[in-house]
């Protein structure tokens, strides 16, 4: 069946399939670690801290991974990412007595490296598969890839909990390692060789040598994802458990459903923005401004003493829809503004800013919530979104060949 499709479509399907398989294991692994260490008596904040290395090494990987992709080719960096994730899973197959916090943090560090190598490779490859004059098609392909990834990450949350219940921690990890190994072998065979390898030999200094649009988009992305994670990663789950007395499965299922819905909206974002050609920066500014209102409205609802559960559900739903549209718009814009030759350098730098924003948000989420509560986290989210909106307003018009 694949042989009847055009080469570009075949490569898109292979890249997307790799990304989907990786994302399932990534989401399931996160839920497995959360549940396992929760059962061992760790607090929500302590469990969250297990993922700090995951986020930190995402910053490093995106910074250097784009350079490696331009030198070695995106097929190699994608396959290296799959291979590293298999190693990370294998590290968790040791006897239970060896699953110390330090060991799990090391495994999560490898998983963070693998995830961002895989994501950078997938997003960069799409740039090479779509002609520069087909920006509407590029936007749709990026939206589908990004949205389906997040939907599958939510499915992965459910999968992790289900596998843990049915076959235990080690059985679940082994099953995922075997599945991903089969995908890895297929990728080694079928993924196009030398895809994304730059015609020039990128120097190490090229990692930080960026155009003004790339720097603006990277700054906006840093603020955007910091604004999400400052209240979503630690503060919200702890609030649901401690203030609303939700049990562990209720919290996990609620967040999983949110991620699935968020991913679905991301994949259909072009229908909301109603653009078949270039997406003007004005749309990004407008949608970013609308997003800014949602955490502010939720903070005001909680501050005024409105029904808490209903406010959280409605507020998080509104935030999820608007954030998904913004995320898809930003993901399209970075691919669109990137250079075709050495695209991974620009995309890697951009997702380095993305990872840095997540790390900042994760640390602030735990600290601010512990000091001042959820409303304070939401107000900081609002401030970061205001700054993100201001940053994206400085984006210049897109040229046809960058």
N, C-alpha and C positions, 0 to 999 in steps of 0.2 A: 504493500500500500504506500509506504514512504517513497518508493522509487517512482511513483506516478506524480508526485508533487514537485514543484519547482525547487531548485537547490536552496533558495532563501527560506522557503517555507519549511523544508526538511530541517535545516539548521535551527530555525526558530523553535520547532517542536522538540528537537533534541535538547537545546539549551533550556527550554521551559520545563521539560520533563526532569532534567537534572535538578533544576531549581526547586521544583515541586517535591521531589523525593528528599532532597536535603532539608527543605522547610518542615516536612512532616517529622523527621527525626529531631530537628532542632526544637520544635514546639513540644514534642513528646518528652524529650530529654529534660527540658526545663521543668515540666510538670512532675516528672519522676523525681528530680532532685528536690523540688519544693516539698512534695508529699513525703518523701523518704526522710528528709531531715526534720520536717514538722513532726513526724511520728517519733523521732528520736528526742523530741522535747525542745527543739530550737524555736525561738520567737520569730515572728514575721520579719523583724528588722535584721536579725542574725541570718536568716535564710536569704534575705535580699543582698546582704553583704557578700554571699558566696558568688554573686554574679558580677562583682566589681572588676575582676580580672577579665571576665568575658567582654565587658564594655571597654576597658582600657586597651586590651590587645586589638579590639576592633579599630581603634584610632590608629595604632601603629600599622596594622595590616593594610588599611585603606591607603595610608600615606605611601608605603613601600610597595604594596600590591599593584597599584596602577603603573608604577615604574617597571615592575617585573613583567606585567602584562604587555607593556609596549615593547619590551626587549625579547621576551620569550614567546609571546602569543597568548591569546585569551583561552585557547583550548587547554594549554598547559596549566594556567593558573586555576581554571575551573576544576580540572582533574586533580590538581594538588589539593584544592579545598576539599573535594570529596574524600580523598585519601586521608587527610588530617582528621576529618570528622570520624572516620572509621577508627583511627588510632585513639581519639578521645573517648569513643564508646568502649573500645577494648580496655582502656584504663579503668573503667568502672566495673569490669568483670572480675576484679580481684576479690578475695574473701572479704566478708563484711567487716572484719576487724581492721582491715587496711584502708577502709573508706573514711579516712580522717578528713577534717575540714581542709587542710592544706592540699591533700591529694585531689579532692573534688574541685577545689579552686584551680589547681593545675590543669585538670581535665577540662574545666570550663574555659580556661585561657586558650587551650588548643581549639575548643569548639568555637570560640569567638574569632580566632584567626581563620578557621575554616569557613565560617559563615560569611565573613566579609570578603574573602577571596572569591567565594561562590557568587555572592551578590554583585560585586564589582564586575566580574567576568560576564555575568548574564546581562546586566544593564548595558555594558559597553558593546557587547556583541550585537545587540539590536540596532545600534547606530549604523553598523556596517551592513546590515541586511536591507535597509530602507533607503531609496534614493533621496537626495537632499531636497528635491522638489515635492516630496510626498509627506509633508509634515503632519497632515491629518492622520495618515496611516501610522506614522511613527508614534503619535500621541496615543492612538488606540492600542497599539502593540505594547507600549510601555505601561499603559493603564491596566491591560489584561494581565501582564506579567506581575506587576506590583500588587494588584488587587487579589489575584488568585493566590499569591504567596501568603498574604496575610490571612485569607480565608483558610488556607491549609494549615497555617500556624495555629489557628483556633481549633481546627480539627485535630491537630497534633496534641493540643492540651487534653482533649477528650481521649485520644488514643493512649496517651501516657497513663492517665488514670485507669483506663480499661485494662491495659496490659499489666499494670501493677496489681490490679485486683485478680486477674485471671492466672498470671504465671509468675508473679513476683518481680522484684527489682532486677535481679540478674537475668532472669528469663526474658524480660522486656528489653533490656539492653542488648542481649545476644540476638534476639529476633530483629531488632533495628539494624544492628551491625551487619547481619547476613543480607538483609534487604538492600542496604546501601552499597554493599560490596558488589552485588549483582548489577546495580545501576552504574557503578564505577567502571566495571568491566565493559559494559555497553558503551559508555561514554568514551573510553579509551579507543574503542574500535570505530565508532561512527562519527565522533565530533570532528569537524573540519580542521585539518592541520594548519598551523600558522595564522589562524584567524586573529586579527587585531594586532599583529606584529608590526611595529612602526617601520616605515621605509627609512627613516633616519635612526641613528643609534642614540637613544635618549641618555643624556648625562644625568648624574645624580642631582645636580642643581635644578634640573627640570621638574623635580618633585614639587618645588615651591614656586616655580616661575609660572604664574597664572595670568590670564587676561582679566580685565575689570569685570566682565559679566560673570566669569566663574567665581571670582572672589565675592561678588555681591550675592550670588545664589548660595554659595557655601556659608556665608554669614547668616543669611536668612534661614537656611536649613538648620544650622546650629541652634538658633533661637527657637525655631518651630518645634524641634524635637525636645529641647530642654523644657519648653512650655508644656508639652504633653506629659513627660515623665516626672516633672516636679510634683505632680499630684496623682498620677495614675499608677506608678510603679510600686511605691511603698505606702504612701499616705492613704490611698483609697482602699486597698485590701485590708490594711490594719484598721481603718475606720469602720469598714463593714463588719469585721470580726469583733472589734472591741466595743463599738458604740451601738451597732444594730443587732449584735449577738447572732450574726449569720455563722453557720458552721462552715468547716473547711470546704466541703463539696459545693455548698451554695455559692461561696465566693469564687471558687475555681470555675464553676459552670457559668456563672454570670459574666465573668471576664472572658471566658472562652467564646460565649455567644456574642459578646461585644466585638471581639477581634474578628469573628467570622462575618458579622454584619458590616464591620468597618472595611474588611477586604472586598466584600461584594460591592459596596459603594465605590471603592477605589477603581474597580474594574470597569464600572459604567460611568466614571467621571466625565468622559467626553459628552455624554448625553446631557449632563447638567450644565456644562459650559457651552454646549451647542456650537462647537467650532469644528469645522472640517478641514481648515487649513492651519496657518500659523496661529498659535494662541497668544494674543497680545498681552503685554505685561499688565495692562489695566485690569484684566480679568483676575490675574494673580493678586493684585492689590485689593480688589473688591472682595474676593473670597477670603483673603487673609484678614481683612477688617471685620468681616462677618464672624469669622472664627473667634476673634478677640472678644466679642460680646458674650459668647457662651460661658466661659468660666467666670466672667464677671457676674452674669445673671445668676449662676448657681451659687456663687459666694453670697450675693445679696439675699437669695432665697433662704439659705442656711442661717445667715445673720439675722434675718427677720423672723426666724422661728417657724417657717412654713413646714408642712409635713416632710420629714427628712427622707424617708424611703422613696416617696414619689418624686421629690426634687432631685435626688441622686439619679434615679432611673431616667427621668426626662432630660435632665441636664447632661448626663453622660451620653444619651442617645443623640442629642443635638450636637454635642461636641464631636462625637464619632463621625457623623455625617459630614460636618463641615471640615473636620481634620482630614478625612479620607479624600475629599475633593482637593484640598490644598496639597496634600502629599502627592497625589497623582499629577497635579499641575507642576509642582516643583520637580518631580522625577522626570517629566517630559522635558521641561525647560533645560535641565542640565544636559540631557542627552542631545537636545536640539542645538544648544550653544557650544557643545564640545567640538573639538577638531576631529575630523574623520581619521586623520593620520595621528596615531598615538592617543586615541580617544580615552583609553584606560587611565592615562595620566590625569586628565580632567575629572573623569568620573570617580577615580580613586580618591583624589583630593577632596571632592565634594562629599563623599561618604565618610571620609575621615572627620569632616566637620559634623556630619550626622551622628557619628559614634561619640564624638566629644560632647555634643549636646545631650545625648542619652546619659553619658557618664555624669555630667553636671546635674542633670535632672534627677538621677538616681540618688546622688549624694545629698542634694538639697531636699529631696522628698523625705528622706529619713530624718534629717536634722531639723528642718523647718516644722514638720509635723510634730516631732517630739517636743519642740519648744513652744509652738504657737497654735498648732492644730490645722485642720483641713482648710478652713477659710483662708488662712495665711498662705497656704500652698496655692490656692486658686487665685489669689491676688497677685502672687509672683508670676503665675502662669499668664495672667492678663498683661502684666508689664512686659514680659518676654515677647508676647504676641504683638503688642504695640510696636516694639522695636523691630520685629520681623517684618511687619507691614511697612514700616518706614524704610527698611533696607531694600525690599523688593521694588519699591517705588523708584529707586535709582537705576534700575536695570535698563540698559540702552536697547535700541531696536536690534533685532537679530539680523545678521548678515547671512547671505546664502552660503558662503564658504568661510568657515572659521578654522 
